[in-house]
Amino acid sequence: MELFFTQLTNGLAVGGIYALIALGYTMVYGVLKLINFAHGDLFTIGAYLGLTMLTAFSLTDKLGPVAGVLVLSVMVMLLVGIIGILLDRAAYKPLRTSPRLSAVVSALGASIVFSNTVMLVYGPSPRVYPQGILSSHVLNIFGIHIPVMRVVILVSCIVLMVALYTFIQKTKIGTAIRAAAIDQDAARLMGINVDRVIMLVFFIGPALGGAAGVMVGLYYGQIKFTMGWIYGLKAFTAAILGGIGNIPGAMVGGLLLGVIEALGAAYISMAWKDAIAFFVLILILIVRPTGLLGERVAEKI
């Protein structure tokens, strides 16, 4: 029983990270019907920027571990969000009226550029985050030992996801984003600046990915320039699992994927955890092709 709950909390923490990255995919797809294949590399950039600023500014020494990590995360989110906007302006905006395949090829090209740029700047070897920044203590809850870091990451992911959902559902800007996702031409007729909405989407999605990159660095202690590929693939799987274009679906899909991986690694085999996760994805898509919560599709009458 202790093994089950230990792996469950681990799966929820990792799943929260998948969900944050998946939100970037699902927001861009919801508005542009485009899969941003460079999103995983923006997540990687966030992890490396977090390491750079953590060591260069000594934030945790000056502000304390909690405040230092909070400020670090905000700084990384802002920088990666700006990079996301620049990516849209350079790689996607000129191709708005081009065939869909052109944007896909541009996304793959941007992914290669980002990945190789990180390798050239930081080197091909893995880099290590400073250890012991947040408490390394273990919580004892009903005899179950749970690392504090795991709880911090899970709570942080949930707070960010709830904040995004509230922003999209309850604010005027969020309403504009939802309107642009349904019909961009109709949104323009209603006075909505669709280009500004797209810019905001390309800021929010990568910003969440950047925060996820910092969490991975703090959680695992090691980052490498190729990790955007596997995390991006897992997050894309989570987005499809929950329903591509569906924000609650990305949240549920990410958490579910993390739990499936953790339990599969514990009870079947660590070597088979990825295969198990993708098998479940295939099974769900056979039964429910639009994902667990369904793809958000506008009905045109």
C-alpha positions as CSV (number, residue, x, y, z in Angstrom):
1,M,0.0,0.0,0.0
2,E,2.8,2.4,0.8
3,L,4.4,1.7,-2.6
4,F,1.1,2.5,-4.3
5,F,0.6,5.9,-2.6
6,T,4.3,6.7,-3.0
7,Q,4.1,6.1,-6.8
8,L,0.7,7.8,-6.9
9,T,2.1,11.1,-5.5
10,N,5.2,10.8,-7.8
11,G,2.9,10.2,-10.8
12,L,0.7,13.2,-9.8
13,A,3.8,15.5,-9.5
14,V,5.2,14.4,-12.9
15,G,1.7,14.5,-14.4
16,G,1.3,18.1,-13.3
17,I,4.5,18.9,-15.2
18,Y,3.1,17.1,-18.3
19,A,-0.2,19.0,-17.9
20,L,1.6,22.4,-17.8
21,I,3.4,21.7,-21.0
22,A,0.3,20.2,-22.6
23,L,-1.6,23.4,-21.9
24,G,0.7,25.2,-24.3
25,Y,-0.1,22.7,-27.1
26,T,-3.8,22.8,-26.5
27,M,-4.0,26.6,-26.3
28,V,-2.2,27.1,-29.6
29,Y,-4.2,24.3,-31.3
30,G,-7.5,25.7,-29.9
31,V,-6.9,29.1,-31.6
32,L,-4.8,28.3,-34.7
33,K,-5.5,24.6,-35.2
34,L,-1.7,24.3,-35.2
35,I,0.6,21.8,-33.4
36,N,3.5,23.9,-32.1
37,F,6.3,21.2,-32.3
38,A,8.8,23.7,-31.0
39,H,6.9,23.9,-27.7
40,G,9.0,21.1,-26.1
41,D,12.2,23.1,-26.9
42,L,10.7,26.2,-25.2
43,F,10.3,24.0,-22.1
44,T,14.0,23.1,-22.4
45,I,15.0,26.7,-22.8
46,G,13.0,27.5,-19.6
47,A,15.0,24.8,-17.7
48,Y,18.3,26.2,-18.9
49,L,17.4,29.8,-18.3
50,G,16.3,28.8,-14.7
51,L,19.7,27.3,-14.1
52,T,21.5,30.3,-15.5
53,M,19.6,32.9,-13.4
54,L,19.7,30.7,-10.3
55,T,23.5,30.6,-10.4
56,A,24.1,34.0,-11.8
57,F,21.9,36.0,-9.4
58,S,22.0,33.8,-6.3
59,L,18.3,34.4,-5.8
60,T,17.9,31.7,-3.2
61,D,20.7,33.0,-1.2
62,K,19.4,36.6,-1.3
63,L,15.7,36.0,-1.0
64,G,15.5,32.6,0.7
65,P,14.6,29.3,-0.9
66,V,10.8,29.8,-1.3
67,A,10.9,33.4,-2.4
68,G,14.0,32.8,-4.6
69,V,12.4,30.0,-6.5
70,L,9.1,32.0,-6.9
71,V,11.0,35.0,-8.3
72,L,13.1,32.7,-10.5
73,S,9.9,31.0,-11.9
74,V,8.3,34.3,-12.7
75,M,11.4,35.6,-14.5
76,V,11.7,32.4,-16.5
77,M,8.0,32.5,-17.4
78,L,8.4,36.1,-18.7
79,L,11.5,35.4,-20.7
80,V,10.2,32.2,-22.3
81,G,6.8,33.9,-23.0
82,I,8.7,36.6,-24.9
83,I,10.6,33.9,-26.9
84,G,7.2,32.3,-27.7
85,I,5.9,35.6,-29.1
86,L,9.1,36.0,-31.2
87,L,8.7,32.5,-32.4
88,D,5.1,33.2,-33.6
89,R,6.2,36.4,-35.3
90,A,9.2,34.8,-37.1
91,A,7.9,31.3,-37.9
92,Y,4.1,31.2,-37.9
93,K,2.6,34.6,-38.5
94,P,4.0,34.9,-42.1
95,L,2.4,31.5,-42.9
96,R,-1.1,32.3,-41.5
97,T,-2.7,32.0,-45.0
98,S,-0.4,29.3,-46.3
99,P,-1.3,25.6,-46.4
100,R,-1.3,23.8,-43.0
101,L,1.8,21.7,-43.9
102,S,3.9,24.9,-44.3
103,A,3.3,25.8,-40.6
104,V,4.1,22.3,-39.5
105,V,7.4,22.3,-41.4
106,S,8.2,25.7,-39.9
107,A,7.5,24.4,-36.4
108,L,9.8,21.4,-36.9
109,G,12.5,23.8,-38.2
110,A,12.1,26.1,-35.2
111,S,12.4,23.0,-32.9
112,I,15.7,22.1,-34.5
113,V,17.0,25.6,-34.3
114,F,16.1,25.9,-30.6
115,S,17.6,22.5,-29.7
116,N,20.9,23.2,-31.4
117,T,21.1,26.7,-30.0
118,V,20.8,25.3,-26.5
119,M,23.5,22.7,-27.3
120,L,25.9,25.3,-28.7
121,V,25.4,27.7,-25.8
122,Y,25.4,25.2,-22.9
123,G,27.2,22.2,-24.4
124,P,26.0,18.7,-25.1
125,S,26.7,17.4,-21.6
126,P,23.9,17.3,-19.0
127,R,23.8,20.3,-16.6
128,V,23.1,19.9,-12.9
129,Y,20.8,22.2,-10.8
130,P,22.1,23.1,-7.3
131,Q,20.8,20.7,-4.8
132,G,19.0,21.3,-1.5
133,I,17.4,24.6,-2.6
134,L,14.0,23.5,-1.3
135,S,13.6,21.4,1.7
136,S,14.7,17.8,1.3
137,H,12.6,16.7,4.2
138,V,10.1,13.9,3.9
139,L,6.5,14.2,5.1
140,N,5.1,11.3,7.1
141,I,1.4,11.1,6.3
142,F,-0.3,8.0,7.9
143,G,3.0,6.1,7.6
144,I,3.5,7.1,4.0
145,H,6.7,9.0,3.3
146,I,6.3,11.8,0.7
147,P,9.1,14.2,-0.2
148,V,8.3,17.9,0.3
149,M,9.6,18.7,-3.1
150,R,6.9,16.4,-4.7
151,V,4.2,18.2,-2.8
152,V,5.5,21.6,-3.7
153,I,5.6,20.8,-7.4
154,L,2.1,19.2,-7.4
155,V,0.6,22.2,-5.6
156,S,2.4,24.7,-7.8
157,C,1.1,22.9,-11.0
158,I,-2.4,22.9,-9.7
159,V,-2.3,26.6,-8.7
160,L,-1.0,27.5,-12.2
161,M,-3.6,25.3,-14.0
162,V,-6.5,26.7,-11.9
163,A,-5.3,30.2,-12.4
164,L,-5.2,29.7,-16.2
165,Y,-8.7,28.1,-16.3
166,T,-10.1,31.0,-14.2
167,F,-8.4,33.5,-16.5
168,I,-9.8,31.9,-19.6
169,Q,-13.4,31.5,-18.2
170,K,-13.9,34.6,-16.1
171,T,-12.1,37.5,-17.7
172,K,-12.8,39.6,-20.8
173,I,-9.5,38.7,-22.4
174,G,-10.3,35.0,-21.7
175,T,-13.6,35.5,-23.4
176,A,-11.8,37.0,-26.4
177,I,-9.5,33.9,-26.6
178,R,-12.5,31.6,-26.5
179,A,-14.2,33.6,-29.2
180,A,-11.1,33.5,-31.4
181,A,-10.9,29.8,-30.9
182,I,-14.5,29.3,-32.1
183,D,-14.4,31.6,-35.2
184,Q,-11.6,34.1,-35.9
185,D,-13.6,36.0,-38.6
186,A,-16.6,36.4,-36.4
187,A,-14.3,37.5,-33.6
188,R,-12.9,40.2,-35.8
189,L,-16.4,41.4,-36.7
190,M,-17.1,41.7,-33.0
191,G,-14.1,44.0,-32.5
192,I,-11.7,41.5,-31.1
193,N,-8.0,42.0,-32.1
194,V,-7.3,38.4,-33.1
195,D,-3.6,39.0,-33.7
196,R,-3.3,40.3,-30.1
197,V,-5.1,37.2,-28.9
198,I,-2.7,34.9,-30.8
199,M,0.2,36.8,-29.3
200,L,-1.2,36.3,-25.8
201,V,-1.7,32.6,-26.5
202,F,2.0,32.3,-27.6
203,F,3.0,34.1,-24.4
204,I,1.0,32.1,-21.9
205,G,1.7,28.6,-23.4
206,P,5.5,28.9,-23.5
207,A,5.5,30.7,-20.1
208,L,3.8,27.7,-18.5
209,G,6.3,25.4,-20.3
210,G,9.1,27.5,-18.9
211,A,7.8,27.1,-15.4
212,A,7.6,23.3,-16.0
213,G,11.2,23.4,-17.1
214,V,12.3,25.0,-13.8
215,M,10.3,22.3,-11.9
216,V,12.0,19.5,-13.8
217,G,15.4,21.0,-13.0
218,L,14.5,21.3,-9.3
219,Y,12.8,17.9,-9.1
220,Y,15.3,15.7,-11.0
221,G,18.4,17.9,-10.5
222,Q,19.7,17.3,-14.0
223,I,18.7,18.7,-17.4
224,K,19.9,18.1,-21.0
225,F,19.3,19.8,-24.3
226,T,17.4,16.9,-25.8
227,M,14.8,16.5,-23.0
228,G,12.3,18.8,-24.8
229,W,11.7,16.0,-27.3
230,I,10.5,13.4,-24.8
231,Y,8.7,15.8,-22.5
232,G,7.1,17.4,-25.5
233,L,5.9,14.1,-26.8
234,K,4.5,13.1,-23.4
235,A,2.7,16.5,-23.1
236,F,1.4,16.1,-26.7
237,T,0.1,12.7,-25.7
238,A,-1.5,14.2,-22.6
239,A,-3.2,16.8,-24.7
240,I,-4.6,14.2,-27.0
241,L,-5.6,12.0,-24.1
242,G,-7.7,14.7,-22.5
243,G,-9.0,16.2,-25.8
244,I,-6.8,18.4,-27.9
245,G,-8.0,22.1,-27.7
246,N,-9.6,21.4,-24.3
247,I,-7.9,23.1,-21.4
248,P,-9.5,20.9,-18.6
249,G,-8.7,17.9,-20.9
250,A,-5.0,18.8,-21.0
251,M,-5.0,19.0,-17.2
252,V,-6.7,15.7,-16.7
253,G,-4.7,14.0,-19.5
254,G,-1.4,15.2,-18.0
255,L,-2.2,14.0,-14.5
256,L,-3.5,10.7,-15.7
257,L,-0.5,10.1,-17.9
258,G,1.9,10.7,-15.0
259,V,0.0,8.3,-12.8
260,I,-0.2,5.6,-15.4
261,E,3.6,5.9,-16.0
262,A,4.4,5.8,-12.3
263,L,2.2,2.8,-11.5
264,G,3.4,1.0,-14.6
265,A,7.0,1.5,-13.6
266,A,6.3,0.3,-10.1
267,Y,4.2,-2.8,-10.8
268,I,5.2,-3.9,-14.3
269,S,8.7,-2.6,-15.3
270,M,10.5,0.7,-15.5
271,A,11.6,-0.2,-19.0
272,W,7.9,-0.5,-20.1
273,K,6.5,2.7,-18.6
274,D,6.5,4.6,-21.8
275,A,5.0,1.7,-23.8
276,I,2.3,1.3,-21.2
277,A,1.4,5.1,-21.3
278,F,1.2,5.1,-25.1
279,F,-0.8,1.8,-25.1
280,V,-3.4,3.4,-22.9
281,L,-3.5,6.4,-25.2
282,I,-4.1,4.1,-28.2
283,L,-6.8,2.3,-26.3
284,I,-8.6,5.5,-25.3
285,L,-8.4,6.9,-28.9
286,I,-9.9,3.7,-30.2
287,V,-12.8,3.9,-27.8
288,R,-13.1,7.7,-27.8
289,P,-11.2,9.4,-30.6
290,T,-11.8,12.9,-29.3
291,G,-10.1,12.2,-26.0
292,L,-11.5,11.8,-22.5
293,L,-13.2,15.2,-22.3
294,G,-13.6,15.7,-26.0
295,E,-12.1,18.1,-28.5
296,R,-13.5,21.6,-28.4
297,V,-15.1,21.9,-31.8
298,A,-17.4,24.8,-32.7
299,E,-20.7,23.8,-34.3
300,K,-21.4,25.9,-37.4
301,I,-25.1,26.3,-38.2
